[in-house]
């Protein structure tokens, strides 16, 4: 009978490799949803400033960053469900490979 050596990492280390692809798949799904939401928010006018205030090159340069941050936060907090659908599809694909 052969006994496996003990490791300092504990039983969590054995599960870590399996959790990494799942974490990466979830991150990719959220990034996809954030990109989709950023495009939708861009056309919604969420960053539109009133004509009497704001404007200029600075606003034009950084408005897209604000929109992308809104989209990232929306996706991170559950979004509209795209990330969950994409994550499910990615999991199915990982299981078949």
C-alpha positions as CSV (number, residue, x, y, z in Angstrom):
1,X,0.0,0.0,0.0
2,X,1.3,3.4,-1.0
3,X,0.5,6.5,1.0
4,X,0.5,9.9,-0.8
5,X,2.8,12.5,0.9
6,X,1.1,15.2,2.9
7,X,1.3,18.7,1.5
8,X,1.2,22.0,3.4
9,X,-1.5,23.3,1.0
10,X,-4.2,20.9,2.3
11,X,-7.2,19.5,0.5
12,X,-8.1,22.8,-1.2
13,X,-5.0,22.5,-3.4
14,X,-6.4,19.4,-5.0
15,X,-9.5,21.3,-6.0
16,X,-7.7,24.5,-7.1
17,X,-6.9,23.5,-10.7
18,X,-10.5,22.7,-11.4
19,X,-11.7,26.0,-9.9
20,X,-9.3,28.1,-12.0
21,X,-11.0,27.3,-15.4
22,X,-14.4,28.0,-13.9
23,X,-13.2,31.3,-12.5
24,X,-11.7,32.3,-15.9
25,X,-15.0,31.3,-17.6
26,X,-17.0,33.4,-15.2
27,X,-14.6,36.4,-15.7
28,X,-14.9,36.0,-19.5
29,X,-18.7,35.8,-19.4
30,X,-18.8,39.0,-17.2
31,X,-16.4,40.8,-19.6
32,X,-18.6,39.8,-22.5
33,X,-21.7,41.2,-20.8
34,X,-19.9,44.3,-19.8
35,X,-18.8,44.9,-23.4
36,X,-22.4,44.4,-24.6
37,X,-23.8,46.7,-21.9
38,X,-21.2,49.4,-22.8
39,X,-22.4,49.4,-26.4
40,X,-26.0,49.7,-25.3
41,X,-25.3,52.4,-22.8
42,X,-23.3,54.4,-25.4
43,X,-26.4,54.8,-27.5
44,X,-28.7,55.4,-24.5
45,X,-27.2,58.9,-23.8
46,X,-26.4,58.1,-20.2
47,X,-23.4,60.4,-20.3
48,X,-25.1,63.2,-22.2
49,X,-24.4,66.6,-20.5
50,X,-26.9,69.5,-20.7
51,X,-25.9,71.9,-23.4
52,X,-25.3,74.8,-21.0
53,X,-22.8,72.8,-18.9
54,X,-19.8,70.7,-19.7
55,X,-18.5,69.7,-23.1
56,X,-15.1,70.1,-24.6
57,X,-12.3,67.7,-25.5
58,X,-11.9,66.4,-22.0
59,X,-15.5,65.2,-21.7
60,X,-15.3,63.6,-25.1
61,X,-12.1,61.8,-24.3
62,X,-13.2,60.3,-21.0
63,X,-17.0,59.8,-21.5
64,X,-16.3,56.3,-22.9
65,X,-14.4,55.3,-19.8
66,X,-17.3,56.3,-17.6
67,X,-19.7,54.3,-19.8
68,X,-17.5,51.3,-19.7
69,X,-17.2,51.5,-15.9
70,X,-21.0,51.7,-15.6
71,X,-21.3,48.6,-17.8
72,X,-18.6,46.7,-15.8
73,X,-20.4,47.5,-12.5
74,X,-23.8,46.5,-14.0
75,X,-22.3,43.1,-15.2
76,X,-20.5,42.5,-11.9
77,X,-23.8,43.0,-10.0
78,X,-25.8,40.6,-12.1
79,X,-26.4,42.6,-15.2
80,X,-29.2,41.5,-17.4
81,X,-28.5,37.8,-17.5
82,X,-26.1,37.5,-20.4
83,X,-23.1,36.5,-18.3
84,X,-25.0,33.6,-16.7
85,X,-26.1,32.3,-20.1
86,X,-22.6,32.6,-21.6
87,X,-21.1,31.1,-18.4
88,X,-23.4,28.1,-18.7
89,X,-22.4,27.6,-22.3
90,X,-18.7,27.8,-21.5
91,X,-19.2,25.2,-18.7
92,X,-21.0,22.9,-21.1
93,X,-18.1,23.3,-23.6
94,X,-15.5,22.6,-20.9
95,X,-17.3,19.4,-19.8
96,X,-17.3,18.0,-23.3
97,X,-13.6,18.7,-23.9
